[in-house]
Amino acid sequence: MDPGTERRDDALLTLLRLTRSAAYSFTTVTPLTNARVNARLENARAKDLAGVFGWSIPFGRVLALELFQALQSAQELETFGDAWRSRIRVSTLSSKYFLHSAHPTLEPDAVFFGPDTLRFVRAMEQDLRVARPTIRRAMDIACGAGPGAITVACYAPKAQVFINGHPKVQTP
């Protein structure tokens, strides 16, 4: 891994640790709902972590310095007029934290994480609990933020789990 990628990954992990320690929680909604919420005048500037990392609202001095620096080190901070904006979101699902593209997800390589992801993971978790399959190897290909792979890795910690062909899943 090149040093730039390693620094970025470390910064993203720091960002996730800090949001977790702040008891951050956000369930991503549909893009249309997100746009409606963001269009409200009172949401012109984010007031908390959910505004910054959930709703993708521009922000002023709302982040703790360490969190701001992690976002900056990860190269996921952009200027937005006289404010800043996170280019990534943090969503929570089954006590796990996921990084994905900010709203709106316009880039061709954007990763959307939303209500369908929630339903997909809940269905997987239920099936794994009921069927109790033995899993030795699993691959998650082109499935966004990787919640399927992470769900399998947590269920079967000894299994080899790959995302887009790479052995990237590590469970805490």
N, CA, C and O of each residue as an XYZ file, in Angstrom:
688
protein
N       0.855     -1.171      0.000
C       0.000      0.000      0.000
C       0.902      1.236      0.000
O       1.884      1.308      0.739
N       0.546      2.202     -0.845
C       1.385      3.405     -0.883
C       1.124      4.272      0.343
O       0.032      4.236      0.910
N       2.137      5.061      0.758
C       2.023      5.855      1.999
C       0.838      6.819      2.004
O       0.228      7.034      3.051
N       0.501      7.403      0.850
C      -0.638      8.328      0.782
C      -1.947      7.633      1.088
O      -2.789      8.172      1.805
N      -2.121      6.435      0.546
C      -3.339      5.659      0.797
C      -3.399      5.238      2.258
O      -4.461      5.267      2.879
N      -2.254      4.847      2.801
C      -2.205      4.428      4.205
C      -2.559      5.590      5.143
O      -3.286      5.401      6.118
N      -2.045      6.789      4.850
C      -2.373      7.972      5.667
C      -3.865      8.292      5.580
O      -4.503      8.614      6.582
N      -4.408      8.197      4.367
C      -5.836      8.478      4.176
C      -6.681      7.456      4.947
O      -7.638      7.821      5.630
N      -6.319      6.183      4.830
C      -7.050      5.139      5.553
C      -6.977      5.357      7.061
O      -7.977      5.206      7.762
N      -5.792      5.713      7.562
C      -5.638      5.992      8.998
C      -6.526      7.159      9.421
O      -7.158      7.118     10.476
N      -6.568      8.196      8.592
C      -7.409      9.361      8.902
C      -8.887      8.975      8.918
O      -9.636      9.438      9.777
N      -9.312      8.131      7.975
C     -10.710      7.689      7.947
C     -11.043      6.827      9.163
O     -12.128      6.945      9.732
N     -10.121      5.973      9.556
C     -10.347      5.165     10.758
C     -10.428      6.048     12.001
O     -11.237      5.798     12.894
N      -9.593      7.072     12.054
C      -9.656      8.024     13.174
C     -11.011      8.716     13.183
O     -11.628      8.869     14.237
N     -11.470      9.131     12.014
C     -12.773      9.784     11.900
C     -13.884      8.863     12.416
O     -14.770      9.303     13.149
N     -13.833      7.599     12.035
C     -14.844      6.650     12.512
C     -14.757      6.443     14.023
O     -15.783      6.386     14.701
N     -13.553      6.331     14.547
C     -13.398      6.177     16.003
C     -13.960      7.389     16.749
O     -14.624      7.249     17.776
N     -13.682      8.580     16.214
C     -14.163      9.802     16.873
C     -15.684      9.925     16.800
O     -16.311     10.344     17.773
N     -16.279      9.572     15.680
C     -17.743      9.652     15.592
C     -18.371      8.619     16.534
O     -19.394      8.887     17.163
N     -17.757      7.449     16.623
C     -18.276      6.426     17.540
C     -18.160      6.894     18.993
O     -19.097      6.728     19.773
N     -17.014      7.479     19.359
C     -16.835      7.924     20.746
C     -17.761      9.082     21.091
O     -18.041      9.326     22.264
N     -18.235      9.795     20.077
C     -19.195     10.877     20.301
C     -20.636     10.367     20.302
O     -21.577     11.159     20.355
N     -20.808      9.040     20.242
C     -22.129      8.396     20.218
C     -22.949      8.843     19.014
O     -24.175      8.931     19.089
N     -22.273      9.124     17.913
C     -22.942      9.511     16.671
C     -23.755      8.331     16.143
O     -23.325      7.180     16.210
N     -24.930      8.641     15.620
C     -25.777      7.629     15.007
C     -26.591      8.305     13.908
O     -27.146      9.384     14.112
N     -26.659      7.669     12.751
C     -27.441      8.230     11.654
C     -27.863      7.114     10.710
O     -27.027      6.344     10.237
N     -29.153      7.027     10.440
C     -29.688      6.097      9.459
C     -29.980      6.891      8.200
O     -30.805      7.805      8.209
N     -29.305      6.542      7.122
C     -29.442      7.287      5.874
C     -30.826      7.109      5.274
O     -31.379      6.009      5.249
N     -31.365      8.211      4.795
C     -32.687      8.240      4.173
C     -32.532      8.269      2.653
O     -31.413      8.271      2.139
N     -33.649      8.293      1.941
C     -33.596      8.356      0.482
C     -33.059      9.718      0.037
O     -33.151     10.692      0.785
N     -32.502      9.791     -1.170
C     -32.002     11.082     -1.665
C     -33.085     12.170     -1.697
O     -32.792     13.335     -1.425
N     -34.313     11.809     -2.021
C     -35.391     12.792     -2.072
C     -35.684     13.358     -0.680
O     -35.852     14.567     -0.522
N     -35.745     12.492      0.317
C     -35.950     12.955      1.691
C     -34.784     13.825      2.133
O     -34.983     14.862      2.765
N     -33.565     13.405      1.802
C     -32.378     14.188      2.154
C     -32.460     15.586      1.539
O     -32.170     16.576      2.210
N     -32.848     15.668      0.289
C     -32.960     16.969     -0.381
C     -34.024     17.841      0.281
O     -33.826     19.046      0.433
N     -35.150     17.247      0.675
C     -36.206     18.015      1.354
C     -35.719     18.586      2.682
O     -35.961     19.753      2.991
N     -35.033     17.757      3.461
C     -34.525     18.208      4.762
C     -33.496     19.318      4.550
O     -33.534     20.336      5.243
N     -32.592     19.134      3.614
C     -31.534     20.121      3.379
C     -32.069     21.425      2.809
O     -31.415     22.460      2.942
N     -33.238     21.407      2.179
C     -33.814     22.615      1.599
C     -34.442     23.536      2.650
O     -34.734     24.695      2.352
N     -34.649     23.049      3.848
C     -35.229     23.872      4.908
C     -34.252     24.975      5.306
O     -33.055     24.728      5.447
N     -34.761     26.179      5.483
C     -33.915     27.319      5.821
C     -33.094     27.091      7.080
O     -31.937     27.504      7.151
N     -33.682     26.442      8.066
C     -32.955     26.214      9.319
C     -31.796     25.223      9.147
O     -30.985     25.060     10.058
N     -31.715     24.567      7.993
C     -30.639     23.614      7.738
C     -29.588     24.160      6.770
O     -28.895     23.390      6.104
N     -29.474     25.469      6.693
C     -28.463     26.070      5.811
C     -27.061     25.732      6.299
O     -26.138     25.604      5.495
N     -26.896     25.589      7.614
C     -25.607     25.217      8.213
C     -25.824     24.078      9.198
O     -26.783     24.086      9.969
N     -24.930     23.103      9.168
C     -25.015     21.982     10.109
C     -24.757     22.477     11.529
O     -23.913     23.344     11.757
N     -25.497     21.915     12.470
C     -25.367     22.291     13.877
C     -24.729     21.182     14.706
O     -24.376     21.390     15.867
N     -24.581     19.994     14.101
C     -24.064     18.843     14.843
C     -23.466     17.827     13.874
O     -23.432     18.046     12.664
N     -22.996     16.710     14.433
C     -22.372     15.678     13.598
C     -23.340     15.086     12.581
O     -22.945     14.777     11.457
N     -24.605     14.924     12.969
C     -25.590     14.389     12.021
C     -25.753     15.325     10.823
O     -25.921     14.864      9.694
N     -25.705     16.623     11.062
C     -25.789     17.576      9.956
C     -24.596     17.455      9.025
O     -24.747     17.500      7.805
N     -23.405     17.302      9.601
C     -22.175     17.222      8.806
C     -22.056     15.892      8.083
O     -21.876     15.861      6.866
N     -22.157     14.774      8.834
C     -21.872     13.457      8.273
C     -23.098     12.654      7.857
O     -22.963     11.638      7.175
N     -24.271     13.085      8.248
C     -25.481     12.374      7.855
C     -26.216     13.082      6.733
O     -26.469     12.510      5.674
N     -26.556     14.347      6.988
C     -27.357     15.101      6.029
C     -26.509     15.785      4.951
O     -27.056     16.299      3.975
N     -25.178     15.797      5.115
C     -24.259     16.442      4.150
C     -24.518     17.941      4.042
O     -24.526     18.493      2.942
N     -24.725     18.587      5.161
C     -24.995     20.026      5.197
C     -23.671     20.769      5.387
O     -22.835     20.341      6.183
N     -23.472     21.871      4.670
C     -22.265     22.680      4.896
C     -22.191     23.113      6.366
O     -23.214     23.265      7.033
N     -20.964     23.307      6.853
C     -20.815     23.624      8.269
C     -19.736     24.666      8.510
O     -18.828     24.866      7.703
N     -19.874     25.316      9.650
C     -18.867     26.256     10.135
C     -18.048     25.557     11.201
O     -17.567     24.444     10.988
N     -17.886     26.193     12.336
C     -17.056     25.629     13.417
C     -17.881     24.739     14.340
O     -18.089     25.063     15.509
N     -18.344     23.625     13.807
C     -19.168     22.719     14.593
C     -18.415     21.448     15.002
O     -18.821     20.765     15.943
N     -17.319     21.128     14.301
C     -16.568     19.914     14.591
C     -15.447     20.165     15.591
O     -14.834     21.232     15.592
N     -15.185     19.192     16.430
C     -14.008     19.243     17.292
C     -12.781     19.258     16.384
O     -12.803     18.689     15.293
N     -11.726     19.901     16.834
C     -10.524     20.066     16.022
C      -9.987     18.732     15.510
O      -9.621     18.625     14.340
N      -9.936     17.715     16.369
C      -9.400     16.415     15.972
C     -10.232     15.780     14.852
O      -9.678     15.147     13.954
N     -11.537     15.945     14.902
C     -12.428     15.416     13.873
C     -12.244     16.182     12.560
O     -12.194     15.582     11.487
N     -12.146     17.499     12.655
C     -11.911     18.335     11.481
C     -10.586     17.943     10.818
O     -10.508     17.829      9.595
N      -9.551     17.740     11.632
C      -8.235     17.374     11.097
C      -8.257     15.990     10.444
O      -7.594     15.778      9.429
N      -9.002     15.062     11.007
C      -9.118     13.726     10.402
C      -9.791     13.822      9.039
O      -9.353     13.185      8.081
N     -10.848     14.610      8.952
C     -11.551     14.807      7.683
C     -10.630     15.472      6.661
O     -10.624     15.106      5.485
N      -9.864     16.437      7.116
C      -8.909     17.134      6.255
C      -7.787     16.189      5.811
O      -7.428     16.179      4.633
N      -7.237     15.407      6.719
C      -6.164     14.462      6.397
C      -6.625     13.379      5.425
O      -5.840     12.886      4.615
N      -7.880     13.019      5.511
C      -8.436     12.017      4.600
C      -8.733     12.604      3.223
O      -9.142     11.886      2.311
N      -8.526     13.911      3.079
C      -8.801     14.635      1.834
C     -10.279     14.531      1.451
O     -10.622     14.391      0.277
N     -11.141     14.604      2.461
C     -12.583     14.512      2.250
C     -13.302     15.771      2.720
O     -14.479     15.728      3.075
N     -12.586     16.892      2.719
C     -13.136     18.169      3.140
C     -13.042     19.134      1.959
O     -11.996     19.247      1.320
N     -14.136     19.820      1.681
C     -14.106     20.811      0.609
C     -14.669     22.128      1.114
O     -15.490     22.158      2.031
N     -14.214     23.223      0.501
C     -14.788     24.518      0.869
C     -16.118     24.652      0.145
O     -16.308     24.148     -0.962
N     -17.024     25.342      0.804
C     -18.382     25.511      0.278
C     -18.800     26.931      0.617
O     -19.404     27.173      1.662
N     -18.479     27.873     -0.268
C     -18.712     29.278      0.040
C     -17.830     29.680      1.203
O     -16.610     29.532      1.140
N     -18.440     30.187      2.266
C     -17.671     30.569      3.455
C     -17.713     29.474      4.524
O     -17.462     29.735      5.700
N     -18.027     28.268      4.110
C     -18.132     27.131      5.030
C     -17.324     25.961      4.471
O     -16.599     26.104      3.486
N     -17.461     24.806      5.115
C     -16.861     23.566      4.638
C     -17.967     22.565      4.411
O     -19.104     22.747      4.848
N     -17.607     21.507      3.719
C     -18.541     20.419      3.479
C     -17.762     19.112      3.437
O     -16.693     19.035      2.832
N     -18.301     18.095      4.079
C     -17.691     16.772      4.036
C     -18.055     16.103      2.718
O     -19.211     16.146      2.298
N     -17.088     15.495      2.073
C     -17.352     14.780      0.816
C     -17.746     13.334      1.069
O     -17.987     12.572      0.132
N     -17.811     12.960      2.353
C     -18.245     11.613      2.715
C     -19.319     11.691      3.789
O     -19.503     12.715      4.446
N     -20.011     10.589      3.942
C     -21.018     10.461      4.989
C     -20.645      9.297      5.880
O     -19.879      8.414      5.493
N     -21.196      9.313      7.074
C     -21.045      8.200      8.002
C     -22.451      7.754      8.375
O     -23.241      8.527      8.918
N     -22.747      6.505      8.076
C     -24.051      5.947      8.442
C     -23.836      4.802      9.414
O     -22.828      4.097      9.351
N     -24.786      4.626     10.306
C     -24.706      3.535     11.270
C     -25.777      2.502     10.953
O     -26.886      2.822     10.525
N     -25.397      1.249     11.180
C     -26.309      0.143     10.910
C     -25.863     -1.038     11.764
O     -24.716     -1.474     11.670
N     -26.746     -1.546     12.581
C     -26.437     -2.680     13.463
C     -25.159     -2.437     14.255
O     -24.299     -3.315     14.329
N     -25.032     -1.285     14.831
C     -23.896     -0.848     15.654
C     -22.577     -0.754     14.889
O     -21.513     -0.659     15.502
N     -22.635     -0.778     13.569
C     -21.443     -0.622     12.736
C     -21.488      0.739     12.041
O     -22.557      1.303     11.810
N     -20.314      1.243     11.717
C     -20.185      2.549     11.070
C     -19.694      2.353      9.644
O     -18.734      1.621      9.404
N     -20.363      3.015      8.690
C     -20.029      2.870      7.273
C     -19.752      4.233      6.658
O     -20.463      5.204      6.916
N     -18.709      4.289      5.844
C     -18.400      5.496      5.071
C     -18.978      5.336      3.675
O     -18.925      4.255      3.089
N     -19.531      6.427      3.148
C     -20.031      6.407      1.773
C     -20.107      7.830      1.258
O     -19.799      8.778      1.980
N     -20.515      7.975      0.013
C     -20.521      9.279     -0.650
C     -21.510     10.246     -0.011
O     -22.565      9.853      0.485
N     -21.136     11.521     -0.038
C     -22.005     12.573      0.494
C     -23.208     12.770     -0.421
O     -23.200     12.359     -1.581
N     -24.227     13.397      0.117
C     -25.409     13.751     -0.674
C     -25.161     15.108     -1.327
O     -24.623     15.995     -0.664
N     -25.518     15.309     -2.572
C     -26.076     14.322     -3.495
C     -24.982     13.431     -4.079
O     -23.841     13.864     -4.239
N     -25.329     12.203     -4.391
C     -24.367     11.255     -4.953
C     -24.373     11.389     -6.471
O     -25.043     10.626     -7.167
N     -23.628     12.357     -6.974
C     -23.625     12.667     -8.397
C     -22.450     12.075     -9.165
O     -22.544     11.882    -10.377
N     -21.346     11.785     -8.482
C     -20.167     11.286     -9.169
C     -20.432      9.887     -9.723
O     -21.206      9.124     -9.144
N     -19.785      9.547    -10.855
C     -20.012      8.208    -11.440
C     -19.566      7.071    -10.522
O     -20.077      5.957    -10.637
N     -18.618      7.332     -9.610
C     -18.154      6.283     -8.702
C     -18.735      6.438     -7.295
O     -18.192      5.903     -6.329
N     -19.841      7.173     -7.189
C     -20.459      7.407     -5.880
C     -20.955      6.098     -5.281
O     -21.408      5.198     -5.989
N     -20.858      6.019     -3.965
C     -21.341      4.860     -3.222
C     -22.529      5.325     -2.400
O     -22.386      6.146     -1.495
N     -23.711      4.793     -2.721
C     -24.917      5.175     -2.004
C     -25.232      4.122     -0.953
O     -25.134      2.918     -1.193
N     -25.605      4.602      0.192
C     -25.967      3.759      1.327
C     -27.296      4.297      1.816
O     -27.361      5.434      2.283
N     -28.343      3.523      1.725
C     -29.638      4.064      2.105
C     -30.584      3.009      2.647
O     -30.149      1.967      3.137
N     -31.878      3.282      2.559
C     -32.883      2.376      3.113
C     -32.814      0.958      2.546
O     -33.060     -0.006      3.269
N     -32.479      0.820      1.250
C     -32.359     -0.527      0.678
C     -31.206     -1.289      1.318
O     -31.288     -2.504      1.498
N     -30.135     -0.582      1.660
C     -29.002     -1.207      2.339
C     -29.445     -1.733      3.701
O     -29.089     -2.844      4.094
N     -30.213     -0.934      4.405
C     -30.733     -1.336      5.712
C     -31.570     -2.610      5.585
O     -31.391     -3.553      6.356
N     -32.475     -2.635      4.621
C     -33.317     -3.823      4.427
C     -32.480     -5.043      4.029
O     -32.727     -6.149      4.510
N     -31.490     -4.842      3.153
C     -30.606     -5.920      2.698
C     -29.860     -6.539      3.880
O     -29.838     -7.761      4.026
N     -29.258     -5.716      4.711
C     -28.480     -6.223      5.853
C     -29.390     -6.902      6.862
O     -29.042     -7.955      7.395
N     -30.523     -6.332      7.125
C     -31.447     -6.975      8.090
C     -31.919     -8.334      7.583
O     -32.046     -9.275      8.366
N     -32.181     -8.446      6.277
C     -32.581     -9.732      5.700
C     -31.428    -10.736      5.806
O     -31.645    -11.902      6.133
N     -30.194    -10.273      5.525
C     -29.024    -11.155      5.654
C     -28.864    -11.642      7.087
O     -28.667    -12.833      7.329
N     -28.951    -10.710      8.037
C     -28.780    -11.078      9.446
C     -29.818    -12.113      9.883
O     -29.498    -13.061     10.601
N     -31.059    -11.922      9.444
C     -32.118    -12.866      9.800
C     -31.838    -14.233      9.183
O     -31.980    -15.260      9.846
N     -31.440    -14.242      7.915
C     -31.156    -15.510      7.240
C     -29.969    -16.228      7.894
O     -30.002    -17.445      8.076
N     -28.933    -15.479      8.241
C     -27.766    -16.091      8.886
C     -28.132    -16.680     10.246
O     -27.634    -17.743     10.615
N     -29.001    -15.993     10.993
C     -29.430    -16.507     12.301
C     -30.262    -17.783     12.151
O     -30.100    -18.727     12.925
N     -31.147    -17.808     11.162
C     -32.060    -18.938     10.994
C     -31.369    -20.116     10.308
O     -31.427    -21.240     10.808
N     -30.714    -19.874      9.168
C     -30.106    -20.954      8.385
C     -28.788    -21.435      8.985
O     -28.415    -22.594      8.806
N     -28.080    -20.558      9.694
C     -26.804    -20.867     10.330
C     -25.832    -21.585      9.388
O     -25.291    -22.633      9.742
N     -25.607    -21.027      8.190
C     -24.709    -21.700      7.244
C     -23.250    -21.630      7.699
O     -22.861    -20.740      8.456
N     -22.457    -22.587      7.222
C     -21.014    -22.550      7.446
C     -20.415    -21.791      6.268
O     -20.566    -22.197      5.116
N     -19.745    -20.706      6.563
C     -19.174    -19.885      5.500
C     -17.656    -19.899      5.635
O     -17.107    -19.562      6.683
N     -16.994    -20.293      4.557
C     -15.524    -20.306      4.560
C     -14.960    -19.149      3.747
O     -13.896    -18.618      4.065
N     -15.676    -18.764      2.699
C     -15.200    -17.708      1.820
C     -16.421    -16.986      1.242
O     -17.402    -17.611      0.839
N     -16.332    -15.666      1.214
C     -17.416    -14.869      0.634
C     -16.807    -13.694     -0.127
O     -15.736    -13.200      0.224
N     -17.505    -13.256     -1.170
C     -17.034    -12.125     -1.948
C     -18.194    -11.162     -2.174
O     -19.285    -11.564     -2.579
N     -17.945     -9.912     -1.911
C     -18.914     -8.831     -2.086
C     -18.405     -7.995     -3.257
O     -17.382     -7.319     -3.142
N     -19.110     -8.039     -4.371
C     -18.649     -7.355     -5.579
C     -19.608     -6.226     -5.934
O     -20.808     -6.444     -6.105
N     -19.065     -5.021     -6.043
C     -19.821     -3.839     -6.474
C     -21.063     -3.603     -5.627
O     -22.136     -3.305     -6.152
N     -20.913     -3.739     -4.322
C     -22.049     -3.585     -3.412
C     -21.884     -2.393     -2.492
O     -22.171     -2.483     -1.298
N     -21.426     -1.281     -3.035
C     -21.380     -0.045     -2.274
C     -20.378     -0.042     -1.153
O     -19.202     -0.341     -1.358
N     -20.843      0.298      0.044
C     -19.978      0.479      1.207
C     -19.560     -0.839      1.853
O     -18.842     -0.832      2.852
N     -19.996     -1.962      1.300
C     -19.580     -3.264      1.806
C     -20.348     -3.820      2.985
O     -19.799     -4.651      3.708
N     -21.586     -3.412      3.223
C     -22.284     -3.929      4.402
C     -22.549     -5.429      4.339
O     -22.605     -6.085      5.379
N     -22.713     -5.981      3.144
C     -22.915     -7.426      3.021
C     -21.681     -8.179      3.483
O     -21.775     -9.128      4.261
N     -20.525     -7.750      2.997
C     -19.266     -8.402      3.381
C     -19.008     -8.250      4.875
O     -18.565     -9.198      5.524
N     -19.273     -7.100      5.414
C     -19.029     -6.866      6.833
C     -19.979     -7.700      7.693
O     -19.590     -8.211      8.743
N     -21.207     -7.831      7.245
C     -22.176     -8.672      7.954
C     -21.714    -10.125      7.970
O     -21.774    -10.785      9.007
N     -21.253    -10.625      6.826
C     -20.757    -12.002      6.747
C     -19.513    -12.161      7.612
O     -19.379    -13.158      8.321
N     -18.596    -11.185      7.563
C     -17.361    -11.270      8.355
C     -17.653    -11.308      9.852
O     -16.965    -12.002     10.600
N     -18.654    -10.578     10.286
C     -19.015    -10.598     11.712
C     -19.673    -11.916     12.087
O     -19.470    -12.421     13.191
N     -20.461    -12.475     11.175
C     -21.126    -13.752     11.432
C     -20.114    -14.900     11.427
O     -20.173    -15.795     12.270
N     -19.190    -14.861     10.469
C     -18.209    -15.943     10.309
C     -16.802    -15.361     10.363
O     -16.166    -15.201      9.322
N     -16.301    -15.040     11.564
C     -15.018    -14.349     11.685
C     -13.815    -15.118     11.146
O     -12.780    -14.509     10.876
N     -13.919    -16.433     10.981
C     -12.799    -17.215     10.443
C     -12.851    -17.318      8.915
O     -11.913    -17.822      8.297
N     -13.928    -16.849      8.313
C     -14.062    -16.926      6.855
C     -13.173    -15.890      6.168
O     -12.871    -14.840      6.734
N     -12.765    -16.200      4.951
C     -12.079    -15.223      4.112
C     -13.172    -14.409      3.434
O     -14.007    -14.958      2.715
N     -13.163    -13.101      3.664
C     -14.184    -12.245      3.070
C     -13.489    -11.200      2.213
O     -12.569    -10.519      2.665
N     -13.939    -11.083      0.977
C     -13.322    -10.183      0.002
C     -14.328     -9.127     -0.442
O     -15.520     -9.399     -0.578
N     -13.820     -7.914     -0.664
C     -14.636     -6.859     -1.258
C     -14.004     -6.527     -2.601
O     -12.834     -6.149     -2.670
N     -14.777     -6.670     -3.656
C     -14.288     -6.434     -5.024
C     -13.002     -7.204     -5.308
O     -12.101     -6.692     -5.972
N     -12.920     -8.442     -4.803
C     -11.783     -9.301     -5.076
C     -10.593     -9.109     -4.158
O      -9.592     -9.811     -4.299
N     -10.675     -8.177     -3.221
C      -9.552     -7.891     -2.318
C      -9.903     -8.312     -0.900
O     -11.008     -8.048     -0.428
N      -8.958     -8.973     -0.209
C      -9.230     -9.365      1.189
C      -9.107     -8.161      2.110
O      -8.055     -7.926      2.706
N     -10.200     -7.395      2.223
C     -10.134     -6.139      2.955
C     -10.934     -6.129      4.245
O     -10.808     -5.193      5.035
N     -11.736     -7.121      4.474
C     -12.619     -7.043      5.623
C     -11.891     -7.532      6.873
O     -11.364     -8.644      6.911
N     -11.875     -6.680      7.889
C     -11.337     -7.062      9.191
C     -12.395     -6.721     10.219
O     -12.944     -5.619     10.222
N     -12.674     -7.663     11.080
C     -13.645     -7.375     12.136
C     -12.894     -7.024     13.402
O     -11.824     -7.570     13.672
N     -13.459     -6.106     14.183
C     -12.784     -5.684     15.417
C     -12.742     -6.802     16.444
O     -12.210     -6.615     17.538
